[in-house]
C-alpha cells in the first residue's frame, strides 16, 4: 500500500521526536527502528546511479549532522537541505535505518553503492566475477584440470574421463574505513560538498580494498590477494631494454596459454612508475614508442590496464615493483551486499603515528563497514612479474 505524503511526514516527525526524547533522557537505549512503507523499496530500485552518488554524499553529511542515527539524519536533511518526504534522500534514510544505530545501505541500492567504488577501486574496474554472498560464506567449484576425450576401436569400452575441481572458498572479511571530515564542510549546503564527501568515502574504501585484493597475505582477518593466489610469480629479466620487456610480457601470457585458459578478460595492474617507464620506452633503432599509443588509449599489448599506488615501488632494495597480468573473469570477488555507516565527533584517530582528537580539531569521523573476499577459480589465471626495476 502506498503511503501518502502526510502519513510519511507524520512518521518522520514521530521518529525524530522519539530520537530527541531519548537524547534528553541521556539513556543508553538503542534508537527506535524506523519502518519503511511497503511501496518505498520498489521506488529505490529505479534510482539513477548519478543521482545516488550525489545522494550518498548528502546522506553522509545528514548522518553526521543528525548525530549518527538515521532518525536524526532525516530531520537534519529536511531542516538544513530542505529535502522533502518524497526525496530520494529521505527514502534511503528511512529504508536504511538501523535499529542498532547508524545507517545501513538498503539492499535495493547496495549493488549501485558498490558500483560507485569502480572509479576508485582498480581491481573491481577490471571486470572480475562478482558474487553476492548474503550468508557471508560461499564455496564454488573451480577447475584444476579439464576433461579429456579419446579415440577408440570397434567394440571397445569408452574410457571415462572428467575434470578435477578445487574448492574455491569465499569468507567475508570486514573492511572498516574512517574518514575525518571538517565540520565546516558538513555545514555547507552545497551539491559540491556532497560530491566531496562521497569522493572521500569511496576513495578511502577503495584504496584499502585494493591493497588487500592485490597484495593481502590472508593474515589478521584480511583477504588473500592476487600476489598470493598467483599460479606464476616470475622475476623480471635483464635491465629493462625493449627486447627484455617484451620477453617478460610474453612469458606471462605464454603461461596462461599453456594452461588452456579461455583468456577472455585479460588485463594488467601496474604502478605509476611502470606506466611512465613504458610510455617513455623507445625503440633502440627507429626511435618509435611501442607502448605509447596503447597507454594513451588505456591498453598495454592491446589489453586494458589499471594503474595504482597500491602496488609498491620500493620493494627489495628500495627500487622494485610488480606487474600483474590476469584473466580477470577467473578472479572472483564475493560481497555480502551490505554496508554500514556511523559517525562520532568525540573519537580520536591516528594520523602518521599521532593521535588526533576529532573534538579538538572540529572534525567528525565517518566510519564505514563493508564485507567481502577474493579468490580465483584457477591459479593459472593470475601471473606476477616480480622484482621489476623498470624506471627506477
C-alpha positions as CSV (number, residue, x, y, z in Angstrom):
1,X,0.0,0.0,0.0
2,X,1.4,3.4,-1.0
3,X,1.8,5.9,1.9
4,X,0.5,9.5,1.4
5,X,2.8,12.5,1.9
6,X,1.0,13.4,5.1
7,X,1.4,9.9,6.5
8,X,5.1,9.9,5.6
9,X,5.6,13.3,7.2
10,X,3.9,12.2,10.4
11,X,6.0,9.0,10.5
12,X,9.2,11.1,10.2
13,X,8.1,13.6,12.8
14,X,7.3,10.9,15.3
15,X,10.6,9.2,14.7
16,X,12.5,12.5,15.2
17,X,10.6,13.3,18.3
18,X,11.4,9.8,19.7
19,X,15.0,10.4,18.9
20,X,15.2,13.8,20.7
21,X,13.3,12.5,23.6
22,X,15.8,9.7,24.1
23,X,18.6,12.2,23.8
24,X,17.1,14.4,26.6
25,X,16.8,11.4,28.8
26,X,20.5,10.7,28.3
27,X,19.9,6.9,28.3
28,X,21.9,4.2,26.5
29,X,18.8,2.7,24.8
30,X,19.0,1.8,21.2
31,X,17.1,4.1,18.8
32,X,13.6,3.1,17.8
33,X,13.6,1.4,14.3
34,X,12.0,3.3,11.5
35,X,9.7,1.1,9.4
36,X,9.8,1.8,5.7
37,X,6.5,2.0,3.8
38,X,5.8,-1.1,1.6
39,X,6.0,0.9,-1.7
40,X,9.2,2.7,-0.9
41,X,11.5,-0.3,-1.6
42,X,10.1,-0.6,-5.0
43,X,10.9,3.1,-5.6
44,X,14.5,2.6,-4.7
45,X,15.1,0.0,-7.4
46,X,14.6,2.8,-10.0
47,X,17.4,5.0,-8.7
48,X,19.8,6.5,-11.2
49,X,23.5,5.9,-10.3
50,X,24.4,9.6,-10.8
51,X,21.6,10.7,-8.5
52,X,22.7,8.0,-6.0
53,X,26.2,9.3,-6.0
54,X,25.1,12.8,-5.0
55,X,22.6,11.4,-2.6
56,X,25.2,9.3,-0.7
57,X,27.3,12.4,-0.1
58,X,24.3,14.3,1.3
59,X,23.2,11.2,3.3
60,X,26.7,11.1,4.9
61,X,26.5,14.8,5.8
62,X,23.0,14.4,7.1
63,X,24.0,11.4,9.2
64,X,26.8,13.4,10.7
65,X,24.7,16.5,11.3
66,X,21.9,14.3,12.8
67,X,24.1,12.8,15.5
68,X,24.8,9.4,13.8
69,X,21.3,8.0,13.6
70,X,19.0,7.7,10.6
71,X,16.2,9.4,12.5
72,X,18.4,12.4,13.3
73,X,19.6,12.5,9.7
74,X,16.1,12.6,8.4
75,X,15.3,15.7,10.4
76,X,18.7,17.3,9.5
77,X,18.3,16.7,5.8
78,X,14.8,18.2,6.0
79,X,15.6,21.3,8.0
80,X,19.1,22.1,6.6
81,X,18.9,20.9,3.0
82,X,15.2,21.3,2.5
83,X,14.7,17.6,1.4
84,X,11.0,16.8,1.3
85,X,9.5,13.5,2.3
86,X,9.3,12.3,-1.3
87,X,13.0,13.0,-1.9
88,X,15.5,10.1,-2.6
89,X,17.5,11.2,0.5
90,X,14.6,10.7,2.8
91,X,13.6,7.4,1.3
92,X,17.0,5.9,1.5
93,X,17.5,7.1,5.1
94,X,14.2,5.6,6.2
95,X,14.7,2.3,4.5
96,X,18.3,2.2,5.8
97,X,17.5,2.9,9.4
98,X,19.5,0.5,11.6
99,X,17.9,-0.4,15.0
100,X,21.4,-0.8,16.4
101,X,22.3,2.8,15.4
102,X,24.0,4.2,12.3
103,X,22.8,3.6,8.8
104,X,22.7,0.5,6.6
105,X,22.8,0.9,2.9
106,X,19.5,-0.6,1.7
107,X,19.6,-3.8,-0.3
108,X,17.7,-2.1,-3.1
109,X,20.7,0.2,-3.9
110,X,23.6,-1.8,-2.5
111,X,24.7,-3.0,-5.9
112,X,24.8,0.5,-7.2
113,X,26.6,1.6,-4.0
114,X,29.4,-0.9,-4.9
115,X,29.4,0.3,-8.5
116,X,30.2,3.8,-7.1
117,X,33.5,2.3,-6.0
118,X,34.5,1.5,-9.5
119,X,36.2,4.8,-10.4
120,X,38.5,4.4,-7.4
121,X,38.8,0.6,-7.0
122,X,41.2,-0.7,-9.7
123,X,40.6,-4.5,-9.1
124,X,36.9,-4.1,-9.4
125,X,37.3,-1.9,-12.5
126,X,39.0,-4.8,-14.4
127,X,35.7,-6.7,-14.6
128,X,36.2,-9.7,-12.2
129,X,33.4,-12.0,-11.5
130,X,31.2,-10.5,-8.7
131,X,29.3,-12.9,-6.5
132,X,26.8,-11.9,-3.8
133,X,27.2,-14.0,-0.6
134,X,24.4,-13.0,1.7
135,X,25.4,-15.5,4.4
136,X,29.0,-14.3,4.4
137,X,30.4,-17.6,3.1
138,X,30.4,-19.3,-0.3
139,X,32.0,-22.3,-1.9
140,X,32.5,-22.6,-5.6
141,X,34.0,-25.4,-7.7
142,X,37.0,-24.1,-9.6
143,X,38.8,-26.1,-12.3
144,X,42.2,-27.7,-11.8
145,X,42.2,-29.9,-15.0
146,X,39.7,-30.2,-17.8
147,X,38.0,-33.3,-19.1
148,X,39.7,-35.3,-21.8
149,X,38.5,-37.3,-24.8
150,X,39.8,-40.5,-26.5
151,X,39.6,-42.3,-29.8
152,X,38.6,-45.9,-29.5
153,X,38.4,-49.0,-31.7
154,X,35.4,-51.1,-32.8
155,X,33.5,-52.7,-29.8
156,X,36.0,-51.2,-27.3
157,X,34.9,-49.7,-24.0
158,X,34.6,-46.0,-23.8
159,X,37.1,-44.6,-21.3
160,X,35.5,-42.4,-18.6
161,X,37.2,-39.0,-18.2
162,X,36.3,-35.9,-16.2
163,X,37.5,-32.7,-14.9
164,X,39.1,-32.4,-11.5
165,X,38.0,-29.5,-9.3
166,X,39.3,-27.4,-6.5
167,X,37.1,-25.8,-3.9
168,X,37.1,-22.1,-4.0
169,X,36.1,-20.6,-0.7
170,X,34.9,-17.1,0.0
171,X,34.6,-15.9,3.6
172,X,33.6,-12.3,4.3
173,X,36.4,-10.1,5.7
174,X,35.3,-6.9,7.4
175,X,36.8,-3.7,6.0
176,X,36.5,-0.6,8.3
177,X,37.3,2.8,6.8
178,X,37.4,6.0,8.9
179,X,37.3,9.4,7.2
180,X,37.8,12.7,9.1
181,X,35.6,15.4,7.7
182,X,35.7,19.1,8.5
183,X,32.5,20.3,10.3
184,X,32.7,23.5,8.2
185,X,32.2,21.3,5.1
186,X,29.3,19.5,6.7
187,X,27.6,22.8,7.5
188,X,27.9,23.9,3.9
189,X,24.7,23.4,2.0
190,X,26.1,22.8,-1.5
191,X,25.9,19.9,-4.0
192,X,29.7,20.4,-4.4
193,X,30.2,19.5,-0.8
194,X,28.0,16.4,-1.3
195,X,30.4,15.3,-4.1
196,X,33.5,15.9,-2.0
197,X,32.3,13.9,1.0
198,X,31.2,11.0,-1.2
199,X,34.5,11.0,-3.0
200,X,36.5,10.9,0.2
201,X,34.4,8.0,1.5
202,X,34.7,5.9,-1.7
203,X,38.4,6.7,-2.2
204,X,39.2,5.6,1.4
205,X,37.3,2.3,1.0
206,X,38.8,1.6,-2.5
207,X,42.4,2.2,-1.5
208,X,42.4,-0.2,1.4
209,X,40.4,-2.8,-0.6
210,X,42.8,-2.7,-3.5
211,X,45.8,-3.1,-1.2
212,X,44.2,-6.3,0.2
213,X,42.9,-7.6,-3.1
214,X,46.3,-7.2,-4.7
215,X,48.9,-8.0,-2.0
216,X,46.9,-9.2,1.0
217,X,48.5,-12.3,2.7
218,X,45.3,-13.6,4.3
219,X,46.6,-12.9,7.8
220,X,44.9,-10.9,10.5
221,X,41.4,-11.2,9.0
222,X,42.4,-9.8,5.6
223,X,41.7,-11.3,2.2
224,X,44.4,-13.2,0.4
225,X,45.3,-11.1,-2.6
226,X,46.4,-11.7,-6.2
227,X,50.0,-12.0,-5.3
228,X,49.4,-15.0,-3.0
229,X,46.8,-16.6,-5.3
230,X,49.0,-16.4,-8.4
231,X,50.0,-19.6,-10.3
232,X,53.1,-17.9,-11.6
233,X,55.4,-15.4,-9.9
234,X,58.4,-14.7,-12.2
235,X,61.3,-12.4,-11.8
236,X,62.0,-9.9,-14.5
237,X,64.9,-10.5,-16.8
238,X,67.8,-8.1,-17.6
239,X,67.7,-4.3,-17.0
240,X,64.6,-3.3,-19.0
241,X,65.5,-3.0,-22.6
242,X,62.6,-3.1,-25.1
243,X,63.5,-6.7,-26.1
244,X,63.6,-7.8,-22.4
245,X,60.4,-6.1,-21.6
246,X,58.6,-7.7,-24.4
247,X,60.1,-11.1,-23.4
248,X,58.8,-10.7,-19.9
249,X,55.3,-9.8,-21.0
250,X,55.3,-12.7,-23.5
251,X,56.3,-15.2,-20.7
252,X,53.3,-14.2,-18.6
253,X,50.9,-14.7,-21.5
254,X,52.5,-18.0,-22.6
255,X,52.0,-19.4,-19.1
256,X,48.2,-18.9,-19.4
257,X,48.1,-20.2,-23.0
258,X,49.9,-23.4,-21.9
259,X,47.3,-23.8,-19.1
260,X,44.5,-23.7,-21.7
261,X,42.7,-20.8,-20.1
262,X,39.9,-19.2,-22.0
263,X,41.8,-15.8,-21.7
264,X,38.6,-13.8,-22.3
265,X,39.2,-11.0,-19.8
266,X,42.9,-10.3,-19.8
267,X,44.4,-7.2,-18.2
268,X,47.3,-5.6,-16.3
269,X,47.8,-3.9,-13.0
270,X,50.8,-1.7,-12.7
271,X,52.3,1.1,-10.6
272,X,52.6,4.7,-11.8
273,X,56.4,4.4,-12.3
274,X,55.9,1.3,-14.5
275,X,53.3,3.2,-16.5
276,X,55.6,6.2,-17.0
277,X,58.5,3.9,-18.0
278,X,56.5,2.1,-20.7
279,X,55.2,5.3,-22.1
280,X,58.7,6.7,-22.5
281,X,60.3,3.4,-23.7
282,X,61.7,3.9,-27.2
283,X,62.7,1.5,-29.9
284,X,66.5,1.4,-30.0
285,X,66.9,1.9,-33.7
286,X,63.9,3.7,-35.2
287,X,63.0,5.9,-32.2
288,X,59.3,5.0,-32.1
289,X,57.5,4.4,-28.8
290,X,55.9,0.9,-29.0
291,X,53.7,1.2,-25.9
292,X,52.8,4.9,-26.0
293,X,49.7,4.8,-28.3
294,X,48.3,1.9,-26.3
295,X,48.8,3.5,-23.0
296,X,47.1,6.7,-24.2
297,X,44.1,4.5,-25.0
298,X,44.2,2.6,-21.7
299,X,45.9,-0.6,-23.0
300,X,49.2,-2.5,-22.9
301,X,49.7,-5.1,-25.6
302,X,46.0,-4.5,-26.6
303,X,44.8,-5.5,-23.2
304,X,43.3,-3.0,-20.7
305,X,45.3,-2.0,-17.7
306,X,44.8,-0.1,-14.4
307,X,47.4,1.9,-12.6
308,X,47.5,2.1,-8.8
309,X,49.8,3.3,-6.0
310,X,48.7,0.2,-4.0
311,X,51.4,-1.7,-5.9
312,X,54.6,-0.6,-4.2
313,X,57.7,0.8,-6.0
314,X,60.1,0.4,-3.1
315,X,60.3,-3.4,-2.6
316,X,63.5,-5.3,-2.4
317,X,66.4,-2.9,-2.2
318,X,64.0,0.0,-2.4
319,X,63.6,0.1,-6.2
320,X,61.5,-3.0,-7.1
321,X,57.9,-3.2,-8.1
322,X,55.4,-5.7,-9.6
323,X,53.4,-6.2,-12.7
324,X,50.2,-8.3,-12.6
325,X,48.7,-9.9,-15.7
326,X,45.4,-11.7,-15.0
327,X,42.4,-13.3,-16.7
328,X,40.0,-11.3,-14.5
329,X,36.9,-13.4,-15.4
330,X,38.5,-16.1,-13.3
331,X,39.0,-13.7,-10.3
332,X,36.0,-13.9,-8.0
333,X,35.0,-11.2,-5.6
334,X,32.3,-12.1,-3.1
335,X,30.3,-9.3,-1.5
336,X,27.8,-9.5,1.4
337,X,26.0,-6.7,-0.5
338,X,25.8,-4.6,2.7
339,X,27.5,-1.6,4.0
340,X,27.1,0.4,7.3
341,X,28.0,3.9,8.2
342,X,28.2,5.6,11.6
343,X,29.8,8.8,13.0
344,X,31.5,10.3,16.0
345,X,32.5,13.8,17.0
346,X,34.4,12.6,20.1
347,X,36.6,9.8,19.0
348,X,40.2,10.2,18.1
349,X,42.1,8.7,15.1
350,X,45.8,8.1,14.2
351,X,47.5,10.2,11.6
352,X,51.1,9.4,10.9
353,X,51.5,7.8,14.4
354,X,50.0,10.9,16.1
355,X,46.6,10.7,17.9
356,X,44.2,13.4,16.7
357,X,41.1,14.4,18.6
358,X,38.1,15.0,16.4
359,X,36.5,17.2,19.0
360,X,39.6,19.5,19.4
361,X,40.0,19.8,15.6
362,X,36.3,20.5,14.9
363,X,36.1,17.3,12.9
364,X,33.6,14.4,12.6
365,X,34.8,10.9,11.9
366,X,32.7,8.9,9.4
367,X,33.2,5.2,9.8
368,X,32.1,2.8,7.1
369,X,32.0,-1.0,7.3
370,X,31.7,-3.4,4.3
371,X,32.4,-7.2,4.0
372,X,33.9,-9.0,1.1
373,X,36.5,-11.6,0.0
374,X,38.5,-12.5,-3.2
375,X,39.7,-15.8,-4.7
376,X,40.4,-17.3,-8.1
377,X,38.8,-20.2,-10.0
378,X,42.2,-21.2,-11.4
379,X,45.6,-20.1,-10.1
380,X,46.9,-20.1,-13.6
381,X,44.7,-17.1,-14.3
382,X,47.0,-14.9,-12.2
383,X,50.6,-14.2,-13.1
384,X,53.0,-11.7,-11.5
385,X,56.2,-10.2,-12.8
386,X,58.3,-9.7,-9.7
387,X,61.4,-7.6,-8.8
388,X,60.7,-5.1,-11.5
389,X,63.1,-2.2,-11.6
390,X,61.9,-0.6,-14.8
391,X,62.2,3.2,-14.5
392,X,64.0,3.1,-11.1
